[in-house]
């Protein structure tokens, strides 16, 4: 299993549009609101991404 780390929202879109994320797991390490997370998770099918996870480093305590 390969996981691609996305450091920014822009890098996520660049790699997704280039079909680099197809069939892979993606871990996002940039801050993302709940709405953005939902939107990105809904893009899995369009870009054939296996799964998307998000860092908890920015989670509210």
Backbone torsions as a table, in degrees:
resi	resn	phi	psi	omega
1	UNK	NA	128.1	177.1
2	UNK	-106.8	138.1	177.0
3	UNK	-120.6	127.9	176.3
4	UNK	-97.0	131.7	178.0
5	UNK	-95.7	124.9	176.3
6	UNK	-104.8	120.1	-178.0
7	UNK	-86.2	-15.2	-179.6
8	UNK	-150.9	160.9	176.9
9	UNK	-62.1	-39.0	179.5
10	UNK	-61.7	-41.6	179.3
11	UNK	-66.0	-35.2	176.3
12	UNK	-59.6	-51.3	-178.1
13	UNK	-65.0	-40.3	179.4
14	UNK	-60.7	-46.9	-178.9
15	UNK	-70.5	-37.7	178.9
16	UNK	-65.0	-45.8	179.9
17	UNK	-64.0	-30.4	178.3
18	UNK	-84.7	4.8	179.2
19	UNK	61.9	24.9	179.2
20	UNK	-76.3	-20.6	-174.8
21	UNK	-95.4	-2.2	-177.4
22	UNK	-58.7	125.5	177.2
23	UNK	77.4	5.3	-177.2
24	UNK	-111.3	163.0	171.2
25	UNK	-90.3	144.3	-178.2
26	UNK	-124.7	135.4	174.3
27	UNK	-121.1	122.1	-178.6
28	UNK	-97.0	127.4	-178.3
29	UNK	-112.1	19.8	176.9
30	UNK	-105.4	154.8	178.0
31	UNK	-62.3	134.9	179.9
32	UNK	-142.9	131.0	176.4
33	UNK	-70.7	167.2	177.4
34	UNK	-60.2	-38.3	179.2
35	UNK	-64.7	-42.3	178.8
36	UNK	-66.0	-41.5	177.8
37	UNK	-58.7	-45.6	178.8
38	UNK	-60.4	-45.1	179.9
39	UNK	-61.3	-45.1	180.0
40	UNK	-65.2	-41.6	178.6
41	UNK	-62.6	-33.9	177.8
42	UNK	-70.9	-17.7	-179.8
43	UNK	-83.5	-5.9	-179.3
44	UNK	-54.1	-47.7	-177.4
45	UNK	-65.5	-45.2	-178.3
46	UNK	-58.4	-42.5	-176.9
47	UNK	-99.7	5.3	178.7
48	UNK	56.5	40.0	177.7
49	UNK	-83.8	134.1	-177.5
50	UNK	-67.4	-48.3	177.0
51	UNK	-159.3	157.0	176.2
52	UNK	-129.4	130.1	174.4
53	UNK	-123.8	163.6	-176.0
54	UNK	-129.7	145.7	178.2
55	UNK	-66.3	149.9	176.8
56	UNK	-99.8	3.6	-177.5
57	UNK	-61.8	-26.1	-178.1
58	UNK	-102.4	7.1	-178.5
59	UNK	-65.6	146.1	177.3
60	UNK	-71.6	141.2	-179.0
61	UNK	-92.1	NA	NA
